[in-house]
Amino acid sequence: MAEATNNQASGAATTGAAPGGAGAPDRPVKVVGIVCNWCSYAGADTAGVGRFKQPANLRLIRVPCTGRIDPLFALKAFEKGADGVLISGCHPGDCHYSEGNYYARRKFELAERMIHHLGIPPERFKWTWVSASEGQRWQKVVTEFVAGVQKLGPREGKAL
Amino acid sequence: MSRQDHIREFAANALTEKRVDYFIGWKQGYNSSEMIPAFVTDPAEADQLVWNPLCHHNLVTFIKRNMPEPADAKVGLCVKGCDSRTLVALLQEGLVDKDRLYVVGVPCDGIVDRRKLEKMFSSEITEIEFPERGKVKVTTRAGETKELDQKDVELIGCAHCRYPNPLYSDNTAGPLEKEPDREETKPDWSALEQYESLSDDVKQALLEKIYATCIRCFACIHVCPVCVCWDKCVNRSRQPELVSQKVGPKENLLFQMVHMFHVAGRCPSCGACDRACPVEIPLGLLHAKMNKEIYDMFGFEPGVKLDEKPVFQVFDLKDQFGD
């Protein structure tokens, strides 16, 4: 992931240490990004090539299509200790496989609501669309999302 | 003629005419306070079938995977209103063969929550009778007898039941129950309000406490009529591993979320998982929340129309989710 390496130094500098609550571990947050190969991953690449500064807290997982993303991937990430989960894919209508994201958005909407039901704040889970050419949008989405997660600090939830 | 007599007659006739190889209904368990599923193969045995507000088992569970042996057997079964929705959900996706089923619909006016009853008495319940409609008479081992209103000891879902009459059946046992005006009244999810009003931290603390008790016995999954993967359950899978073998509130909650997401759009909240849970985790509320959100998103109620597809198997270009 070239773009992550490119921005490592600047990213670490912008995010800094966690403010956190009482007893919260003092570390930068870890955010898992699940992105589709054709749009958002390429969009992240565009952002990297364009040298748009973005936080380095994000670990990207590339999947063939948002239709492949099981909402349980997000829950698994939370179980494994992720502080935030960002899901992104092609804009509706632009899916490489025509209709993967039409199915996906129904699932993600339910996933989002159920994740809130489990007491995980809305700021920690986001799903959106970023196309391959939208390097700047990717930068904006990631920066805003990570800032939101950073504000809440690292998670210490014992239930998922 | 009572509903019970109707069921016995339908079962005996179907067995005599060889319309079915066996008939699944309810019969009395080890005492008169407990009903258990009954498999009847002989018309003469049809007399053991019973119907009363203790028949909570959702018998659709027994046909959810491949029909029981032999593979070409024809099966008769009884369904209540909520059970019929799980059957319709299976039929919508072609998961059971309609031609090999003989369905007796049993209109239902509420099922007694035996756990709720047990908590009301210090001594073991030995007998539960229904002297008249809407009344429950309980006798305990200590000799105590008490008459209660059925409405007070019903399952959570029964109070606001929208489908008391079976939505799919070949025969109906007796007259239909009075149906609520479904156009006028929306589904009721007031049971969720208390939990939903809590703050995120309190929810997390509560879930941790509740799910720490889960022993992952799989009872909820085995008993669920719409949890249908035959070959491999991701909850049991070690490669790939989604749910860790480690036991803790996190893993247990993920385990339940797997079940919940996999039945989304198919689960009509029949409450079978809730009743099967040996440690009394309120699974019914989790599934009710899921259905509430699905209703909010699509106005969809699972398992109602035979020609409908579950919402997560189709899409609409006009969906307004996301930004």
Interface residues (C-beta under 8 A of the other chain):
Chain A: D70 P71 L72 L75 K76 E79 P92 E99 Y102 Y103 R105 R106 K107 F108 E109 L110 A111 R113 M114 H117 L118 G119 I120 P121 W127 T128 W129 G157 K158 A159 L160
Chain B: E196 L198 D200 D201 V202 K203 Q204 A205 L206 L207 E208 Y211 V234 L242 S244 P249 K250 E251 L253 L254 M257 V258 M260 F261 A264 K289 M290 E293 I294 M297 V311 F312 F315 D316 L317 D319 F321 G322 D323
